[in-house]
């Protein structure tokens, strides 16, 4: 069996083993399975030739010959970076879930939790590997069900509402994508020659009016997953209610399925759509950046702040993707990886303080409903939730500072490289939008620094004088992510070298470069 198939099959088999094994073994089996996928992704990385632009290590088997549907998997420079990110985030999420029953007050349900987590990992890896559109869609949908249960069963006080909202939004987008997939199949050639193969569809040469409608169908499917304004409202609710490890996966990988889909389908396959659509995408990217940043600044709940900051940071990916220049697409992919690592860190550090204080409020809310929901004394409404944590939890403060400074784009960290590449690529096509996007960086720096000042500096809050510092297990989840953030910030070519030849090979990029050089 080929290594790419093993990548998504190992967590799927492990899910079955978890369901039949004793409850006490569920987390051990999950850890072993995700460790194996991490090793397998390393094998794929070592076998990958970055100087080759085309698909590598591909496996094609007939699945439904009458419709020319195939089991078709492979990797190129775009997908391999996200596969590596997924396997890293997955094992971190399993370690962070070690005491999930106790932390969510649902002891005895660990088998179901880890089974759903492994199914989610399998779906995410399969999605990044799939090169047949039916397979691509099946893996896309496979992530929907486990995420629904992981939020709805193991989430916070309003978990059912958040889970249903996430499910309905994603399903709404999936329907449009399925219609676009079927339309693309019937437009791909005469009966008998039609195909669902993504590389072959990229060469189909469809007329612009057909491409435009297909572009919109795929856009709606992926826009909700990113999420792009105004389809973003499910994200803050899902993050606030999801348990910490699931928030890490949601922000670290699941959002990237939307932006990866845009690059894979809208850029690679539907590159000939009208320029108006790309400008439309760039405008939405700028709105994401500015709107997400100002919403983050207004939040009292630390987890909601991080959720809105994700909306802002994903805007840079959208703006760079819309530009379709080599720097832009490389920047978009780099920013996906960087945001996956940094958002994972941010949600983990939010989880650390929540486990100890049982709330996440920078400033206590004034709404009595929220105060009662989190069992907070009503007399504290509107007062500071923390203060002086740097003296009480110095190691935790250091880790939190790395995550914050990486996210605000400090040079030497991956966030700076991702945003710089994205803006550099966007500048050549959308200079005005690029200038507007810088507002998001300034606002982002302001709300992260303001949060550090309010939570970690100043006078100690006597309510939290006895809080224990970060534990060894929590450090095990955070240190690898921090190390990768710094390594990619200092040596970004590790990631860029993987993607640059594939990006140059994209027809959309070649067209954009030809258009720019013709002026």
VEXBATOR-12285 format. One line per field, with one value per residue (C-alpha): residue number from 1; residue in one letter; x, y, z. Coordinates in Angstrom, 3 decimals, always signed. Layout:
REM VEXBATOR-12285
resi: c(NUM;...);
resn: c(A;...);
u: c(X;...);
v: c(Y;...);
w: c(Z;...);
***
This chain:
REM VEXBATOR-12285
resi: c(1;2;3;4;5;6;7;8;9;10;11;12;13;14;15;16;17;18;19;20;21;22;23;24;25;26;27;28;29;30;31;32;33;34;35;36;37;38;39;40;41;42;43;44;45;46;47;48;49;50;51;52;53;54;55;56;57;58;59;60;61;62;63;64;65;66;67;68;69;70;71;72;73;74;75;76;77;78;79;80;81;82;83;84;85;86;87;88;89;90;91;92;93;94;95;96;97;98;99;100;101;102;103;104;105;106;107;108;109;110;111;112;113;114;115;116;117;118;119;120;121;122;123;124;125;126;127;128;129;130;131;132;133;134;135;136;137;138;139;140;141;142;143;144;145;146;147;148;149;150;151;152;153;154;155;156;157;158;159;160;161;162;163;164;165;166;167;168;169;170;171;172;173;174;175;176;177;178;179;180;181;182;183;184;185;186;187;188;189;190;191;192;193;194;195;196;197;198;199;200;201;202;203;204;205;206;207;208;209;210;211;212;213;214;215;216;217;218;219;220;221;222;223;224;225;226;227;228;229;230;231;232;233;234;235;236;237;238;239;240;241;242;243;244;245;246;247;248;249;250;251;252;253;254;255;256;257;258;259;260;261;262;263;264;265;266;267;268;269;270;271;272;273;274;275;276;277;278;279;280;281;282;283;284;285;286;287;288;289;290;291;292;293;294;295;296;297;298;299;300;301;302;303;304;305;306;307;308;309;310;311;312;313;314;315;316;317;318;319;320;321;322;323;324;325;326;327;328;329;330;331;332;333;334;335;336;337;338;339;340;341;342;343;344;345;346;347;348;349;350;351;352;353;354;355;356;357;358;359;360;361;362;363;364;365;366;367;368;369;370;371;372;373;374;375;376;377;378;379;380;381;382;383;384;385;386;387;388;389;390;391;392;393;394;395;396;397;398;399;400;401;402;403;404;405;406;407;408;409;410;411;412;413;414;415;416;417;418;419;420;421;422;423;424;425;426;427;428;429;430;431;432;433;434;435;436;437;438;439;440;441;442;443;444;445;446;447;448;449;450;451;452;453;454;455;456;457;458;459;460;461;462;463;464;465;466;467;468;469;470;471;472;473;474;475;476;477;478;479;480;481;482;483;484;485;486;487;488;489;490;491;492;493;494;495;496;497;498;499;500;501;502;503;504;505;506;507;508;509;510;511;512;513;514;515;516;517;518;519);
resn: c(X;X;X;X;X;X;X;X;X;X;X;X;X;X;X;X;X;X;X;X;X;X;X;X;X;X;X;X;X;X;X;X;X;X;X;X;X;X;X;X;X;X;X;X;X;X;X;X;X;X;X;X;X;X;X;X;X;X;X;X;X;X;X;X;X;X;X;X;X;X;X;X;X;X;X;X;X;X;X;X;X;X;X;X;X;X;X;X;X;X;X;X;X;X;X;X;X;X;X;X;X;X;X;X;X;X;X;X;X;X;X;X;X;X;X;X;X;X;X;X;X;X;X;X;X;X;X;X;X;X;X;X;X;X;X;X;X;X;X;X;X;X;X;X;X;X;X;X;X;X;X;X;X;X;X;X;X;X;X;X;X;X;X;X;X;X;X;X;X;X;X;X;X;X;X;X;X;X;X;X;X;X;X;X;X;X;X;X;X;X;X;X;X;X;X;X;X;X;X;X;X;X;X;X;X;X;X;X;X;X;X;X;X;X;X;X;X;X;X;X;X;X;X;X;X;X;X;X;X;X;X;X;X;X;X;X;X;X;X;X;X;X;X;X;X;X;X;X;X;X;X;X;X;X;X;X;X;X;X;X;X;X;X;X;X;X;X;X;X;X;X;X;X;X;X;X;X;X;X;X;X;X;X;X;X;X;X;X;X;X;X;X;X;X;X;X;X;X;X;X;X;X;X;X;X;X;X;X;X;X;X;X;X;X;X;X;X;X;X;X;X;X;X;X;X;X;X;X;X;X;X;X;X;X;X;X;X;X;X;X;X;X;X;X;X;X;X;X;X;X;X;X;X;X;X;X;X;X;X;X;X;X;X;X;X;X;X;X;X;X;X;X;X;X;X;X;X;X;X;X;X;X;X;X;X;X;X;X;X;X;X;X;X;X;X;X;X;X;X;X;X;X;X;X;X;X;X;X;X;X;X;X;X;X;X;X;X;X;X;X;X;X;X;X;X;X;X;X;X;X;X;X;X;X;X;X;X;X;X;X;X;X;X;X;X;X;X;X;X;X;X;X;X;X;X;X;X;X;X;X;X;X;X;X;X;X;X;X;X;X;X;X;X;X;X;X;X;X;X;X;X;X;X;X;X;X;X;X;X;X;X;X;X;X;X;X;X;X;X;X;X;X;X;X;X;X;X;X;X;X;X;X;X;X;X;X;X;X;X);
u: c(+0.000;+1.362;+2.382;-0.206;-3.074;-1.615;-1.627;-5.428;-6.103;-4.067;-6.243;-9.386;-8.347;-7.255;-10.745;-12.222;-9.621;-10.468;-14.150;-13.513;-10.624;-10.970;-11.649;-8.312;-6.445;-8.269;-5.770;-2.739;-4.079;-4.806;-1.317;+0.281;-1.894;-1.143;+2.561;+2.530;+0.891;+3.550;+6.294;+4.539;+4.298;+8.039;+8.591;+6.514;+8.530;+11.857;+10.680;+9.264;+11.316;+10.705;+12.251;+9.346;+6.203;+3.794;+1.988;+4.265;+3.771;+0.366;-1.857;-4.745;-7.211;-10.536;-13.376;-16.600;-15.463;-18.886;-18.549;-14.760;-14.513;-11.112;-9.296;-6.684;-4.266;-0.942;+1.031;+2.503;+4.218;+0.905;-0.587;+2.554;+2.967;-0.597;-0.196;+2.863;+0.902;-2.039;+0.049;+1.837;-1.400;-3.093;-0.584;-0.540;-4.349;-4.230;-1.700;-3.818;-6.841;-5.138;-7.507;-10.468;-13.034;-12.060;-11.660;-15.061;-16.764;-17.718;-15.748;-16.442;-16.917;-13.248;-13.695;-16.242;-14.146;-10.934;-12.825;-14.327;-10.937;-9.264;-12.068;-11.559;-7.798;-8.462;-10.858;-8.466;-5.499;-7.627;-8.886;-5.355;-4.339;-7.381;-7.026;-10.379;-13.233;-15.622;-12.922;-12.121;-15.777;-16.181;-13.198;-14.438;-17.764;-16.105;-14.787;-18.246;-19.779;-16.946;-16.540;-20.287;-20.137;-16.859;-18.367;-21.910;-21.000;-17.730;-18.186;-19.165;-22.537;-23.953;-22.436;-25.620;-26.290;-22.683;-22.553;-25.814;-24.795;-21.442;-23.141;-25.803;-23.397;-20.913;-23.645;-25.050;-21.678;-21.189;-24.393;-23.172;-19.829;-21.484;-23.562;-20.402;-18.576;-21.350;-21.557;-17.795;-17.958;-20.622;-18.695;-15.403;-15.984;-18.217;-19.972;-17.401;-14.542;-15.775;-13.586;-13.434;-9.612;-8.448;-5.195;-7.124;-9.890;-7.221;-6.412;-10.049;-10.118;-13.746;-15.345;-15.327;-19.102;-19.056;-15.974;-17.626;-20.591;-18.411;-16.036;-18.954;-20.176;-16.794;-16.252;-19.450;-18.382;-14.964;-15.898;-17.911;-15.070;-12.408;-14.638;-15.004;-17.150;-20.221;-20.199;-18.023;-20.606;-20.392;-16.671;-16.654;-19.483;-17.775;-14.456;-15.941;-17.887;-15.389;-12.973;-9.416;-7.907;-10.780;-10.318;-6.661;-7.676;-10.451;-8.166;-4.999;-6.256;-9.989;-10.012;-7.116;-9.337;-11.254;-8.224;-6.561;-9.766;-9.708;-6.116;-6.707;-10.009;-10.568;-6.926;-5.646;-8.749;-10.881;-8.073;-9.737;-12.732;-13.354;-11.027;-14.027;-14.241;-10.616;-11.088;-14.218;-12.136;-9.467;-12.105;-13.477;-9.924;-9.412;-12.805;-11.792;-8.539;-10.001;-13.328;-11.742;-9.059;-11.464;-13.856;-10.928;-10.011;-13.557;-13.692;-13.730;-13.456;-9.841;-10.925;-13.277;-10.452;-8.284;-11.191;-11.734;-7.984;-8.115;-10.702;-8.342;-5.263;-7.067;-7.846;-4.159;-4.416;-7.436;-5.826;-2.642;-4.605;-6.650;-3.441;-2.262;+1.347;+4.121;+4.862;+1.153;+0.402;+3.627;+2.731;-0.809;+0.452;+3.137;+0.558;-1.736;+1.047;+2.137;-1.407;-1.994;+0.960;+0.286;-3.473;-2.790;-0.493;-2.998;-5.902;-3.687;-2.591;-6.215;-7.040;-4.300;-5.833;-9.397;-8.576;-7.235;-9.596;-12.715;-13.253;-11.401;-12.541;-9.979;-12.740;-15.750;-18.941;-21.783;-24.479;-25.949;-26.679;-22.972;-21.951;-24.373;-23.352;-19.720;-20.623;-19.012;-20.003;-22.318;-20.513;-17.485;-19.344;-17.194;-14.048;-10.714;-10.746;-7.010;-3.940;-0.309;-0.186;+3.468;+4.390;+2.133;+2.745;+6.099;+6.640;+3.080;+3.561;+6.695;+4.931;+1.913;+4.212;+5.833;+2.379;+1.193;+4.341;+4.356;+0.748;+1.285;+4.053;+7.298;+10.341;+12.082;+8.797;+6.696;+3.829;+6.070;+7.223;+3.680;+2.180;+5.178;+5.041;+1.260;+1.450;+4.401;+2.450;-0.730;+1.006;+1.758;-1.945;-3.889;-1.698;-4.631;-6.020;-2.542;-2.243;-5.663;-4.631;-1.776;-4.449;-5.123;-1.473;-1.484;-4.788;-3.558;-0.448;-2.641;-5.054;-2.351;-0.217;-3.294;-4.175;-0.664;-0.884;-4.293;-3.757;-0.073;+1.275;+0.195;-1.107;-1.795;-5.412;-5.731;-8.346;-5.630;-2.700;-2.464;-2.726;-0.172;+2.175;+2.026;+2.479;+4.961;+2.232;+1.030;+4.612;+4.983;+2.109;+3.332;+7.126;+7.162;+4.771;+6.852;+10.013;+8.445;+7.200;+10.740;+12.444;+10.109;+10.584;+14.379;+14.647;+11.439;+12.952;+12.204;+8.550;+8.972;+11.315;+8.563;+5.972;+7.745;+8.076;+4.477;+3.271;+5.238;+3.638;+0.099;-1.508;-3.169;+0.208;+1.703;-1.243;-0.959;+2.775;+2.256;-0.462;+1.712;+4.791;+2.752;+2.174);
v: c(+0.000;+3.460;+5.933;+8.569;+6.109;+5.067;+8.723;+8.996;+5.289;+4.960;+7.375;+5.822;+2.293;+3.677;+5.132;+1.628;+0.239;+2.979;+2.047;-1.653;-1.199;-0.486;+3.182;+3.552;+2.851;+5.410;+8.249;+5.911;+4.499;+8.017;+9.193;+6.233;+6.741;+10.474;+9.778;+7.311;+9.891;+12.417;+9.932;+9.100;+12.801;+13.029;+10.124;+11.944;+15.141;+13.299;+11.649;+14.857;+16.576;+20.355;+21.035;+19.232;+21.331;+18.512;+15.985;+13.415;+10.016;+9.705;+6.624;+6.133;+3.279;+2.899;+3.344;+3.821;+3.315;+4.106;+7.707;+7.841;+8.324;+7.308;+6.807;+9.451;+10.826;+12.655;+15.619;+18.793;+21.731;+23.213;+20.138;+18.769;+21.877;+21.517;+17.767;+18.444;+21.127;+18.752;+15.927;+18.313;+19.919;+16.511;+15.034;+18.300;+18.128;+14.541;+15.470;+18.520;+16.184;+13.906;+14.891;+15.807;+13.867;+15.613;+19.076;+18.972;+17.202;+14.292;+11.435;+8.123;+9.565;+9.515;+6.690;+8.673;+11.835;+10.249;+8.261;+11.493;+13.225;+10.469;+10.529;+14.282;+13.811;+11.188;+13.519;+16.479;+14.468;+12.851;+16.246;+17.585;+14.382;+13.955;+14.749;+13.375;+15.806;+13.191;+12.003;+15.661;+16.320;+13.154;+13.996;+17.611;+16.317;+13.687;+16.457;+17.923;+15.174;+14.662;+18.410;+18.708;+16.075;+17.325;+20.787;+19.634;+16.967;+18.136;+21.921;+24.735;+25.824;+26.862;+23.920;+22.704;+26.133;+26.516;+22.972;+23.304;+26.726;+25.315;+22.309;+24.310;+26.953;+24.374;+22.223;+25.286;+25.905;+22.218;+22.100;+24.855;+23.118;+19.806;+21.498;+23.144;+19.767;+18.108;+21.042;+20.962;+17.225;+17.671;+20.600;+18.687;+16.900;+14.683;+11.664;+8.973;+11.462;+13.371;+13.423;+14.361;+14.486;+17.876;+18.000;+17.107;+19.625;+22.326;+21.727;+21.629;+25.178;+26.042;+29.297;+32.291;+32.439;+28.799;+29.373;+32.371;+30.385;+27.474;+29.912;+31.287;+27.805;+26.702;+30.106;+29.762;+26.309;+27.464;+30.994;+29.614;+27.321;+30.121;+32.011;+35.055;+38.053;+37.946;+34.124;+34.333;+34.424;+30.706;+30.927;+32.947;+30.810;+27.556;+28.619;+29.901;+26.687;+24.117;+22.415;+23.756;+20.933;+21.207;+24.975;+24.239;+21.941;+24.271;+27.286;+25.376;+23.157;+23.290;+26.956;+26.137;+23.678;+26.711;+28.662;+25.505;+24.792;+28.298;+27.828;+24.267;+24.872;+28.595;+29.375;+26.138;+24.822;+27.956;+30.437;+31.865;+33.366;+37.089;+39.552;+40.975;+37.877;+38.184;+41.872;+40.847;+38.307;+40.932;+43.355;+40.641;+39.886;+43.523;+43.557;+40.381;+42.009;+45.313;+43.997;+41.020;+43.205;+45.838;+43.142;+41.456;+44.733;+45.084;+41.642;+41.042;+37.239;+36.255;+33.246;+35.384;+37.876;+35.093;+33.868;+37.296;+37.733;+34.527;+36.142;+39.082;+36.961;+34.773;+38.009;+38.239;+34.776;+35.880;+39.112;+37.312;+34.532;+37.073;+38.668;+35.328;+36.481;+33.996;+35.996;+36.187;+32.467;+31.553;+34.131;+32.771;+29.224;+30.370;+32.441;+29.380;+27.369;+30.243;+30.986;+27.278;+27.175;+30.529;+30.094;+26.644;+28.268;+31.017;+28.661;+26.401;+29.299;+30.415;+26.860;+26.968;+29.973;+28.656;+25.339;+27.254;+30.256;+28.713;+31.868;+33.729;+37.300;+40.087;+42.330;+40.725;+41.083;+43.296;+40.933;+39.012;+36.051;+35.607;+36.145;+33.454;+31.124;+31.104;+31.302;+34.748;+36.985;+39.700;+42.346;+41.908;+43.006;+45.371;+44.970;+43.490;+39.710;+39.238;+41.399;+40.879;+37.284;+37.768;+37.646;+34.661;+32.562;+33.689;+30.701;+30.899;+34.624;+33.938;+31.396;+33.668;+36.553;+34.449;+33.564;+37.178;+38.661;+36.001;+36.804;+40.558;+39.995;+40.550;+40.076;+36.770;+34.909;+33.178;+35.694;+38.475;+36.429;+35.311;+38.794;+40.368;+37.859;+38.222;+42.022;+41.905;+39.663;+41.719;+45.059;+44.348;+43.904;+45.746;+48.565;+50.468;+47.328;+46.493;+49.886;+49.401;+45.935;+47.467;+48.956;+45.408;+44.916;+48.123;+47.266;+43.702;+44.978;+47.290;+44.632;+42.064;+44.591;+45.930;+42.391;+41.779;+45.039;+44.251;+40.558;+40.154;+43.523;+45.954;+45.122;+41.489;+40.434;+38.805;+36.362;+34.528;+34.724;+30.934;+29.978;+27.285;+28.016;+26.096;+22.311;+20.040;+18.492;+21.923;+22.907;+19.752;+20.980;+24.585;+24.370;+22.506;+25.074;+27.972;+26.379;+25.986;+29.601;+30.837;+28.411;+29.412;+33.065;+32.783;+30.241;+30.692;+28.951;+25.613;+26.146;+28.395;+25.937;+23.315;+25.469;+27.784;+25.437;+24.238;+27.842;+28.894;+25.994;+27.217;+28.566;+31.377;+32.582;+32.447;+34.467;+37.037;+37.468;+37.873;+40.460;+42.442;+42.440;+43.597;+47.057);
w: c(+0.000;-0.896;+1.804;+0.820;+1.300;+4.656;+5.730;+5.810;+6.429;+9.672;+11.702;+10.205;+11.283;+14.658;+15.106;+14.795;+17.228;+19.751;+19.582;+20.383;+22.832;+26.585;+27.413;+29.198;+25.936;+23.780;+24.203;+23.879;+20.585;+19.346;+20.251;+18.452;+15.357;+15.072;+15.727;+12.825;+10.523;+11.574;+10.653;+7.359;+6.462;+7.156;+4.738;+2.100;+2.711;+2.352;-0.897;-2.388;-5.101;-4.786;-8.215;-9.917;-10.452;-11.247;-9.039;-7.369;-5.710;-7.347;-7.097;-9.553;-9.334;-11.122;-8.608;-10.594;-14.222;-15.733;-14.495;-14.725;-10.940;-9.591;-6.349;-7.249;-4.640;-4.934;-3.633;-5.049;-3.361;-2.236;-0.606;+1.059;+3.251;+4.552;+5.102;+7.278;+9.160;+9.688;+11.126;+13.527;+14.718;+15.062;+17.499;+19.467;+19.705;+21.015;+23.730;+24.634;+24.934;+27.496;+30.328;+28.133;+30.183;+33.405;+31.830;+30.118;+33.066;+30.808;+32.310;+30.627;+27.140;+26.095;+23.557;+21.589;+21.751;+20.468;+17.803;+16.446;+16.635;+14.587;+12.025;+11.697;+11.165;+8.479;+6.642;+6.733;+5.408;+2.698;+1.563;+1.020;-0.822;-3.104;-6.810;-7.967;-7.337;-5.910;-3.499;-2.741;-1.884;+0.212;+2.400;+2.669;+3.989;+6.186;+8.450;+9.012;+11.156;+13.705;+14.182;+14.825;+17.583;+19.061;+19.578;+20.361;+22.956;+24.534;+24.128;+26.501;+27.904;+24.483;+22.591;+20.853;+19.349;+18.137;+16.691;+14.767;+13.431;+12.248;+10.632;+8.774;+7.497;+6.200;+4.684;+2.888;+1.243;+0.448;-1.586;-3.890;-4.253;-5.144;-7.852;-9.221;-9.219;-11.220;-13.636;-14.114;-14.892;-17.568;-19.091;-19.135;-22.432;-24.528;-23.011;-22.295;-22.074;-19.023;-15.939;-12.260;-12.312;-11.005;-13.062;-16.254;-15.505;-15.146;-18.839;-20.025;-21.491;-20.688;-21.956;-19.589;-19.018;-17.829;-15.681;-14.001;-12.673;-11.643;-9.901;-7.866;-6.885;-5.557;-3.941;-1.871;-0.709;+0.438;+1.601;+4.521;+5.554;+5.584;+6.765;+4.500;+5.496;+5.648;+6.127;+9.246;+12.055;+12.853;+13.698;+16.984;+18.393;+17.370;+18.887;+22.134;+22.739;+21.380;+23.805;+23.511;+21.356;+18.886;+18.633;+17.832;+14.948;+13.803;+13.498;+12.672;+9.863;+9.160;+8.072;+5.730;+3.886;+2.601;+1.412;+0.031;-1.892;-3.366;-4.547;-5.811;-7.599;-8.216;-9.036;-10.570;-12.353;-12.937;-13.540;-16.653;-14.787;-15.223;-13.540;-11.696;-9.511;-8.436;-7.562;-5.639;-3.688;-2.973;-1.614;+0.675;+1.825;+2.867;+4.628;+6.500;+7.606;+8.823;+10.158;+11.934;+13.524;+14.886;+16.168;+17.949;+19.623;+20.991;+22.659;+26.417;+26.025;+25.235;+23.154;+21.097;+20.554;+19.119;+16.966;+15.400;+14.935;+12.836;+10.555;+10.102;+9.434;+6.896;+5.009;+4.084;+2.512;+0.474;-0.721;-1.769;-3.497;-5.472;-6.795;-8.302;-8.572;-7.624;-4.472;-3.707;-3.964;-2.138;+0.516;+0.811;+1.387;+3.824;+5.715;+5.936;+7.597;+9.831;+10.967;+11.606;+14.012;+15.686;+16.086;+17.553;+20.112;+20.887;+21.560;+23.671;+25.896;+26.215;+27.312;+29.980;+31.745;+31.333;+33.035;+36.054;+36.336;+34.688;+32.650;+29.878;+30.373;+30.000;+31.361;+33.034;+30.971;+32.151;+30.868;+33.793;+31.501;+30.749;+34.373;+35.509;+32.688;+33.868;+37.596;+38.001;+40.915;+39.546;+41.616;+39.310;+36.165;+34.084;+36.222;+35.087;+34.841;+35.441;+36.098;+37.070;+35.767;+34.792;+38.495;+39.227;+36.088;+34.583;+32.259;+30.962;+30.358;+28.328;+26.098;+25.688;+24.703;+21.955;+20.583;+20.704;+19.148;+16.444;+15.590;+15.456;+12.907;+14.810;+12.487;+13.133;+13.453;+10.809;+11.055;+9.746;+6.738;+5.867;+5.972;+4.211;+1.342;+1.060;+0.911;-1.498;-3.862;-3.588;-4.131;-7.792;-8.601;-5.872;-4.427;-2.869;-1.198;+0.072;+1.776;+3.373;+4.581;+6.583;+8.887;+10.061;+11.075;+13.134;+14.844;+15.431;+17.215;+19.307;+20.592;+21.327;+23.252;+25.071;+26.128;+27.479;+29.426;+30.945;+31.774;+32.551;+33.717;+36.412;+39.867;+40.814;+41.000;+44.466;+43.107;+41.163;+43.585;+43.889;+40.216;+39.284;+36.384;+33.111;+33.450;+31.659;+29.491;+28.434;+27.589;+25.474;+23.281;+23.044;+22.726;+19.346;+17.868;+19.221;+17.818;+14.362;+14.437;+15.097;+12.671;+9.812;+10.731;+10.538;+7.687;+5.640;+2.616;+4.310;+3.339;+0.305;-1.442;-1.236;-2.996;-5.437;-8.431;-8.126;-7.884;-10.961;-12.818;-12.158;-15.321;-13.348;-12.109;-15.590;-16.939;-14.157;-14.704;-18.468;-17.812;-15.386;-17.634;-20.645;-19.111);
***
